[in-house]
Amino acid sequence: MMTVCAEQHVNFIHSDAASLLNDIEQRLDQLLPVESERDLVGAAMRDGALAPGKRIRPLLLLLAARDLGCNATPAGLLDLACAVEMVHAASLILDDMPCMDDAQLRRGRPTIHCQYGEHVAILAAVALLSKAFGVVAAAEGLTATARADAVAELSHAVGMQGLVQGQFKDLSEGDKPRSADAILMTNHYKTSTLFCASMQMASIVAEASGEAREQLHRFSLNLGQAFQLLDDLTDGMADTGKDAHQDDGKSTLVNLLGPQAVETRLRDHLRCASEHLLSACQDGYATHHFVQAWFEKKLAAVS
């Protein structure tokens, strides 16, 4: 049974996360203005980035930076978190396009191409990516080296060693029989790499040691796998805010091994992620408690 002290601590973590979420959304609102009623690309950018979402990646960036000892938070740290969310939003816009996943619903709303047309959606995604890198490059309170390193981390996560590669593999191999290892590799590119970038950007700002950065890298790899497996497990549920049964006919681990085996694997990844996270952030536990509570809530809905 959770002690009163522990329960109060967890409640504080959730309250803190809610405050950070509000900060992220306010800053996104500032960074993505719409210049006029005719600015359809700007409106699509805002809808893609500001639609109600989990904001897991930027939240983890902010929490991890503090757990690593970044107490005097520079103003630019929030901008790095927002840049990560812009990249994620851009990837979702592109993933949903008719030439890719052909999705109609995202975050409980019609997808961006359904609202604005395919041409506007593509331009909005490109503009979000461009804006993200500009925001990182101009982040206040960071050294020029830190900004350059953060740009490099984000670039790696987007390109052929990250989201682009993951989407290509998913589109070209997802409807064919695949081994579990091949599926996990696609999951790595699609999901883990942006978590890796988020954690490394937090490490850069906090000036974390090489060992801490390596532990956070391993944390991110396991977290990304757990996150993707959770997404696969909830594919048929009606309250995900996305089209149901998008994975029908695809070679996911759920379709290959079954839900029970996948949940076991997911929990194994979470356990490994926790071990690496606690090793990296020995004086802070906010990130750990947030991740554990978030997954337990989601898994309770699946069971």
N, C-alpha and C positions, 0 to 999 in steps of 0.2 A: 504494500500500500504506500502511496506517495505521502511523504511527510508534509506538514503544513508549510515548512520552510521551502521544500523543493517545489511544492505547488505554487507558492508565491513567486518563486524564481521563474518557473515556466510561464506564468501569467505575465510577468514583467517582460520576458522575451517576446511574447506575442504582441504585447502593447508596443514594445519598441519596434518590432517589425511593421506593425500597422502605421506607426509614425514615419518610418523610413519609406514605406510604400507611398504615403501621402507626399513626402518630399520628392520622390521620383516622378510622380504624376504631375506635380506642380511644375517641376523643372522641364519635363517633356512639353508641357503646355507652353512654356516660355520659349523653348527652343524650336518649336514647330508652329509658327504663326501662319495664318492664312492672309495673304495680302489683299484679296478682294473676292467678291462673289464669283468672279470668273476664274479664280485660281483653283481649278479642279484638281490639279496635281497636288497642290498644298493641302487641300481638303482630304484627298485620298491618303496622303502621308499621315495626317493627323488621325484619321479613322483607323489606319493600320496600326499605328503606334499607341494610340490612346484608348482604343476599345478595351472594355474591361477584360483584364487578363491576370495571370498569376504573378508575373514580374519576378519569377524565381531567380533568374540569372542576375539582374541588377541588385536584388535584395541580398543574395549570397555574396556578391562582390563587396557591398557595404558592410555586412556583418563580419565577413572574414577579415577585412582590413582592420576592423576594430579589435577582433580577436587576436590579430597579429601584433597588436600594440600601437596601432595608429590612433592615438587618443586625440591629438590636435588635428582633426579632420580637415584637410585642405579643401577649398571650395571646388577644386577640380575633380575630386573623387566622385562627387555626385554626377558630374558630367560624364565621367568614364562609365558609370553605371547606366546612364541614359543612352550613351552610345551603343552599349551592348544590347539594350532593348530595341534600339532602332535597327540594328543588324538583324536581330531575331524577327522583328516585324517585317522587314524586307524579305527575309527568307520565307515567311509564311505566305506573303502575297504571291511570291513566285511559285511556291509549292502548290498553291490552290488553283493556278492557271489551268485552263482547259487542256493545254498541251502537256500538262504534268499530271496532277492528281484530279483535276476537274472537280474541285469541291465547290459546294454551293453555300456552305455555312461555316463560319469561323467565329469563335468567341460569342456564340449566340446571335450573330448578325450575318446578313448576306456577305459573302466574300467581296473583297475590294473590286475584283473584275466584274462581279455581278452588279455592283452599285454604280461603278464609274466607266465600265468598258475595259476591254483588254489593253488598249493602247495606254490609257491613263494609269492602269495598274502597273504595267511594266515600267513606265516612267517614274511613278511614285516609289517603286522598289529601288530603282537606280538612284533616285534622289535621296532616299533614306540612307543608303549605303554611303553615298558621297557626304551627306551631312554628318553621319557618324564619325567618319575619319576626320572631318573638319573640326568637330567638337573635341575629339581627343587631342588633336594637334594644337588647339588653342586653350586647353584646360588650364585654369588658373592654379597657382600655388604649387605647381610641379616643375621640376627641373626640365631643361630641354632634353636631357638624356632619358628621363622617365617618360616624357611624352613620346619620344621616338620609340622607346621599347614597348610602350603600350600600343602604339600604331602597328608595330611589327607583330605583336601577339594577336591583335584583332585581324590583321591581314591574313595571317596563317590560318585562323579559324574559318575565314570566309572562303578561301581559295581551293585549289586542287588537293590540299591536305586537310580539307575541312568540309564546309557545307556544300560546296559545289560538287566535290567528289561523292559525298553521301547521297545527294539527290540524283546524280547520274547513275550510281550503283542501284539505287532503289528503283529508278525508272527502267533501267536496262536489264536488271536481274530479278527484280521483286516478284515478277509473275512466273518465274522459272523455279524448278526444284533447286534448293540450296542446302548446304550443310549448315549446322549450327554455327560453326566458326565464320562462315561467309556472312551469315546474318549479323553476327556480333560485330564484324568489321564494318558493315554498312551502318549499324547503329553507332559505332564509334565516330565515324565521319559525320553522320547526320546530327548527333546529339552531344556526344562527349566533348567534341573540340571547342564548342562555344562555352561550355562550362570550364574547360581548361583555360581558355582565354580570360574568362572572368576572374578565376582564382589567381592567375599569373599577374593580371593587372592590379589586383588587390595587393599581391606580394610586392610589386614594384613600388607602389605608393608607400607601403609600410616598411620598405627596405628590409624585407625578410631575408633570412639566411638561405644559402643554396639548399641545405637539407630541408628546410621548411617548404621551399618551393617545390622540391621533388615530392615531398609527402602530399602537398596540395595537388600536384599533377596526378598522382595515383588516386587521390580522393575523387578528383574530377572524372577520371576514366570510369571508376566504379559508379559514381553518381549518375553519369550519363547513361550507362547501361541500365541502371535501375529505373531511371526516368523513362527511357524508351520502352522497357518491358511493362511498366505501369500503363503507358499509353496503349500498348498492344492489348493488355488485359481489359481495358475499358472501352475498346473499340465498339462493342455492340450496345453500350449503355446510352440512354437517351439524354442524359443531363451533362454531357461533356462540352456542349457548345459547338460541336462539330458534326459533320455528316456521320451518321451511324453506319457501321459495317463497311468502312473504307478499306479494311484489310481483307475483305472476302476475295478469295482467289490468289492472295499474295502469300509468299513463303516467309511468314513470320515465325518466331519461336513458339508462339501460342498455337499456331496451326500445325507446327512440326511436333511439338512435345506435349501440348495440352496445358490448360490453365494452371493446374496444381503444380506441375513441374516448373513452370515459369515463375509462379509466385515464390517457390523455394529458391530459385536462382536469384530472383529480385532481392529477397531478404539476405542472401549471401553477399550480393553486391553491396547492399546497405551496411552490412556488418563490416566488410572490408573498408568501405568508404569512411565509416566512423573511426576505425582504427587509425587510418592515415590522417584524418582530420585532427583527431585528438593529439596525435604525435606532432603535427605542425603547429597547432594552436594550444600550447600547454597551459597558457594563462587565461584563456578565454573559451567559453563554452556556448556562446549565443548561437553560433552557426550550427553546432552539433544538435542542440535542443530544437532549433527551428526545423532542421531537416528531418529529424526523427519524428517530431510531432506531425509534420506535414504529410509524410508518407504513411504514418499509422492511420491518420484520418482518411486518406484516400483508399488504403487497403481495407479498411473497415467497410467501406461502401462496396467494394468488390466482393468480399466474402459473403 
